[in-house]
Amino acid sequence: MRYLMIFIFLSFTAFCIIIAISNRQLVTFDLHPLAFKKELPLFLLIFGGVFAGLFAGWLASLLKSLSYAREKRLSERHIKELEKEINERNKLIMNNEAPK
């Protein structure tokens, strides 16, 4: 498994190097409504877009997992309250049915 991970990592690294070498030409990055214009190598824009997408996906996943964690915490609290109520009612039932 370790050698497989090393192979995958080296393959990915070689792929990124090939992309960077073959896309070295300068392009203009312009955010039209804003006054931002910059000459950048194309590979920086490609990798920047990929990393921005990865970050956006990670952030969306984090926010969703936080909502699931909150829902789980509330459900567990509700379950504990219901179990406590059941135990209290069982005690009352047992006390009322006890022989006198």
N, C-alpha and C positions, 0 to 999 in steps of 0.2 A: 504494500500500500504506500509505503514511504517513497519508493522509487517511482511509482505512478504519479504521485503528487509532484515530485521533482521534475519528472518529464513534462507534466502539464504546465508547470510554472515556467520551465525553460522554453517550451513551445509558445506560450503566450508572450513571453518576453521577446522572443525572436520575431513574432508577428508584429508586436508594437514597434520594434526597431525598424522592420521593413516598411511599415506604414510611415514612420517618421522620416526615413531617408527618402522615400519616393514622393513625399508631399512637403518638400521644403520651400516651395515657391511662396512668395509673399502675396497675401490677399488683404483687402481692406475690410476691416470689421467696423461696421457703422451701425450705431443705434440711432436711427433716423430722427425721432422726435427730440432726442437729447443731443447735446452738442458733444458727442463722443465719436471719434473716428481714429482708428489705430491700424497700422500695418502690422500684420502678424503672419507667421508661417502657417500654412494650412493645417499641418498636423497638430498645432496647438489648439486650433479651433475644433478639430475633430475630437481630440482627447478631452478638451474642455466640455464639449457637448456631452460626451459619454459620461464623464464624471458628474456633470450637473444632473443628468438623468438618473445616475446611480444614487446621488444624494437625495433627489426628489423622491425616488422610490423608497429609500431608507426612511426618510422623514414621514412619508405616508404610512409605511408599515409601523413605525414607532407610534404614531398617533392612534392608529387602529388598535395596536396591542395595549396601549394605555386605556382605551375605552373598554376593551375586553377585561383588563385587569380590574378596572373600577366595577364593572358589572359583576365579575366573579366575587369581589370583596363584598358587595352589597348582598349578593345571593347567599354567601356564606353567613353573613350577619343575620339575614332573615331566617335561614335554616336553624341557626343556634337559638334564635328567639322562639321559633316554633317547637324545637326540641325541649326547651325549658318549659314552655307552656304545656306540652304533652306530659312531661315528668310531673309537673305540679298537679295536673288533672288526675294522673294515675295515682298519686299520693292521696288525693282527696277521695277517689273511688275506693282505694284500699282501706282508708280509714273509716269510711262509711259502711263498708261491707264486713268489717272486722266483727267477730262475735262479741256480744256485750255480756 
